[in-house]
Amino acid sequence: MMPLTRVGRDTGTLTTAEVNYIRSQVIKAAWPNLVGRTLMPTKNLGSMGYMKETYYTETDMGQATISMFGEEKSEDKVALTEHTVNIPIISKDFRLNGRDIEAARLGNRDLNTQFAENAARQCAEEEDKLILTGEYSGWPALGIEGLASATGRNTMAGTAWITNYITIVAAAKAMLEADGHFGPKKLIIPSAWSAYLDALVANTAILKRTVIENLLGGPSSIVVSESLFAPADGVQDTMLLVDTSPDNFELVVAEDYRTVGPDRQPGEDIYKGKVRVVVAPMIYRPTAVCEVTNLTAA
């Protein structure tokens, strides 16, 4: 399968304009599904040839001293623990129909990229699971840890979400702040739990969602994703509260969304291609994550 480059019509492959159009549609389809990327900065490596990345989690130093003349000794080191993360290729094959290509060339319509767009969305969903959850029961992912499965994260048992949503979020917030995480916070929840927040607080005209947003500091503090699962059993009965300060997490990107092919198949009027992205999350300060487990509706 050859990369997308400038080719001629006579070769049975695609023109530069067709290639660029497919690329643009793939990126447009993938981007709205990339919730995890809104939570952490990216580190671009520039080549899919990078297969692993080394990073370090840190443990805080001891307390500073207070004295009149600064003579007290308080020297120690930040304890750094080395980790190596695999950087996987997330990919999905797609095809184009030769008649659709010819119809587009006649000027009758835009090139039909429906299958390529669907492949892009499938890749984006897997990326989001890798970032938000990481490997979980029933979903192998090369042992890569995401936010919900990061070793050393805070965890707390949930209760009935409908009646205790304020208490649950406040307790998770307090847990993060007890570990020194006072930065901007995001609550990540599946849509089923988010829907409960669209009801009014009893005897008021205030949405429950507004109460949580005020508690966390703003209207953009609730993030909804179907890619968050409980790592232990793969059930959607968990949520995350994370401090999104830029030194807590990072997404390493060896290669961002691109298409390979499509190439015409010998003896067929079908063109086959692939969407791929090469990424992995790195969790530098796992205590910036609080996973709330075993939530119930009532």
BELZI-V88949 format. One record per residue. N is the residue number from 1. RES is the residue in one small letter. PHI is phi as a letter, one per 20 degrees, with the letter a starting at -180 (* if undefined). PSI is psi in whole degrees, -180 to 180 (NA if undefined). NEAR is the number of other C-alpha atoms within 10 Angstrom. Layout:
BEGIN
n;res;phi;psi;near
N;RES;PHI;PSI;NEAR
N;RES;PHI;PSI;NEAR
END
This chain:
BEGIN
n;res;phi;psi;near
1;m;*;120;12
2;m;e;150;10
3;p;f;163;14
4;l;f;110;22
5;t;c;177;14
6;r;f;121;13
7;v;c;168;14
8;g;d;160;11
9;r;f;-34;9
10;d;f;-20;8
11;t;e;-6;9
12;g;n;12;15
13;t;d;-167;21
14;l;d;154;22
15;t;e;167;17
16;t;g;-43;14
17;a;f;-40;11
18;e;f;-42;18
19;v;f;-48;20
20;n;f;-36;16
21;y;f;-44;14
22;i;f;-45;22
23;r;g;-47;21
24;s;f;-38;14
25;q;f;-35;16
26;v;f;-47;24
27;i;f;-42;19
28;k;f;-37;14
29;a;f;-36;19
30;a;f;-40;19
31;w;g;-43;14
32;p;f;-18;10
33;n;e;-1;21
34;l;e;70;20
35;v;f;-43;22
36;g;g;-33;25
37;r;f;-18;17
38;t;f;-9;11
39;l;d;-16;23
40;m;b;150;21
41;p;f;165;17
42;t;d;149;18
43;k;d;110;15
44;n;e;122;13
45;l;e;-27;15
46;g;n;-1;11
47;s;b;136;12
48;m;f;-6;16
49;g;f;-19;11
50;y;f;116;15
51;m;d;-19;15
52;k;b;156;13
53;e;b;137;15
54;t;e;136;10
55;y;b;173;15
56;y;c;133;15
57;t;e;151;18
58;e;c;149;15
59;t;d;134;14
60;d;f;152;12
61;m;f;173;12
62;g;f;177;11
63;q;f;149;9
64;a;f;163;9
65;t;d;159;11
66;i;c;122;10
67;s;b;167;7
68;m;f;-35;6
69;f;c;5;6
70;g;m;28;9
71;e;e;-14;9
72;e;f;138;11
73;k;e;131;8
74;s;b;34;13
75;e;e;126;10
76;d;b;-175;10
77;k;d;154;10
78;v;f;126;11
79;a;f;116;12
80;l;d;130;13
81;t;d;123;11
82;e;e;138;10
83;h;c;150;13
84;t;c;126;12
85;v;d;136;18
86;n;f;145;17
87;i;d;99;22
88;p;e;160;20
89;i;e;123;17
90;i;d;122;18
91;s;b;157;21
92;k;b;131;18
93;d;f;152;18
94;f;b;172;21
95;r;c;157;19
96;l;c;146;21
97;n;e;135;17
98;g;g;-34;15
99;r;f;-36;12
100;d;f;-40;17
101;i;f;-46;20
102;e;f;-38;13
103;a;f;-41;14
104;a;f;-38;15
105;r;f;-28;14
106;l;f;-9;10
107;g;n;12;9
108;n;f;-28;10
109;r;a;168;12
110;d;f;155;14
111;l;f;131;18
112;n;f;107;17
113;t;d;25;20
114;q;g;-45;16
115;f;f;-38;16
116;a;f;-41;26
117;e;f;-41;22
118;n;f;-40;18
119;a;f;-39;23
120;a;f;-42;30
121;r;f;-37;23
122;q;f;-41;18
123;c;f;-42;23
124;a;f;-39;26
125;e;f;-41;19
126;e;f;-39;17
127;e;g;-44;28
128;d;f;-39;22
129;k;f;-39;26
130;l;f;-41;29
131;i;f;-50;30
132;l;f;-41;27
133;t;d;-46;24
134;g;m;-174;29
135;e;g;134;24
136;y;c;171;23
137;s;g;121;12
138;g;n;-3;10
139;w;c;89;14
140;p;f;138;11
141;a;b;46;15
142;l;l;24;12
143;g;m;13;12
144;i;f;133;22
145;e;e;135;23
146;g;d;-165;26
147;l;f;-43;27
148;a;f;-15;32
149;s;d;9;23
150;a;f;128;23
151;t;f;128;13
152;g;n;0;14
153;r;f;159;18
154;n;f;144;21
155;t;c;149;16
156;m;b;146;14
157;a;f;134;12
158;g;e;172;21
159;t;c;-154;18
160;a;f;114;13
161;w;f;-40;19
162;i;f;-42;16
163;t;e;-19;12
164;n;c;21;14
165;y;g;-39;20
166;i;f;-46;15
167;t;f;-41;13
168;i;f;-50;18
169;v;f;-40;22
170;a;f;-39;14
171;a;f;-40;15
172;a;f;-41;24
173;k;f;-44;23
174;a;f;-35;14
175;m;f;-42;20
176;l;f;-43;22
177;e;f;-29;15
178;a;f;-24;11
179;d;e;11;12
180;g;n;17;12
181;h;d;94;21
182;f;d;13;15
183;g;f;-175;14
184;p;f;141;14
185;k;c;146;25
186;k;c;136;23
187;l;e;122;21
188;i;d;121;26
189;i;c;148;23
190;p;f;162;19
191;s;f;-32;13
192;a;f;-39;14
193;w;f;-32;21
194;s;f;-36;16
195;a;g;-33;12
196;y;f;-22;17
197;l;e;-6;18
198;d;e;10;13
199;a;e;159;13
200;l;e;145;15
201;v;f;138;14
202;a;g;132;9
203;n;m;24;6
204;t;c;173;8
205;a;d;23;9
206;i;d;131;13
207;l;f;145;16
208;k;g;-34;20
209;r;g;-41;22
210;t;f;-37;17
211;v;f;-46;17
212;i;f;-42;20
213;e;f;-41;18
214;n;f;-37;11
215;l;f;-36;15
216;l;e;-10;20
217;g;o;9;12
218;g;r;165;15
219;p;f;-12;12
220;s;d;17;11
221;s;e;-4;18
222;i;d;125;18
223;v;d;130;18
224;v;d;130;17
225;s;b;141;20
226;e;e;10;17
227;s;d;11;23
228;l;d;123;27
229;f;c;156;26
230;a;f;122;21
231;p;g;-31;22
232;a;f;-39;12
233;d;c;2;12
234;g;m;19;16
235;v;e;148;14
236;q;e;63;20
237;d;c;32;20
238;t;c;159;23
239;m;b;165;25
240;l;c;142;24
241;l;d;126;27
242;v;c;146;28
243;d;e;115;26
244;t;e;21;20
245;s;g;142;16
246;p;f;-16;14
247;d;e;6;13
248;n;e;-38;22
249;f;b;163;24
250;e;b;144;20
251;l;d;118;19
252;v;e;129;21
253;v;d;106;21
254;a;e;-37;23
255;e;b;128;19
256;d;e;179;17
257;y;g;127;20
258;r;b;167;20
259;t;d;143;26
260;v;d;133;18
261;g;m;-152;22
262;p;f;147;25
263;d;d;144;20
264;r;f;134;21
265;q;e;137;13
266;p;g;130;9
267;g;m;5;6
268;e;c;158;9
269;d;d;45;13
270;i;c;138;17
271;y;d;127;20
272;k;d;137;17
273;g;b;-174;23
274;k;b;138;20
275;v;e;137;26
276;r;b;155;21
277;v;b;145;22
278;v;c;102;22
279;v;b;162;27
280;a;b;140;28
281;p;e;147;28
282;m;c;121;29
283;i;d;101;27
284;y;f;-39;21
285;r;c;86;20
286;p;f;-22;23
287;t;f;-6;24
288;a;e;4;28
289;v;d;134;30
290;c;c;118;27
291;e;e;125;23
292;v;d;119;23
293;t;d;162;22
294;n;l;45;17
295;l;f;147;18
296;t;c;158;13
297;a;f;-37;13
298;a;b;NA;9
END
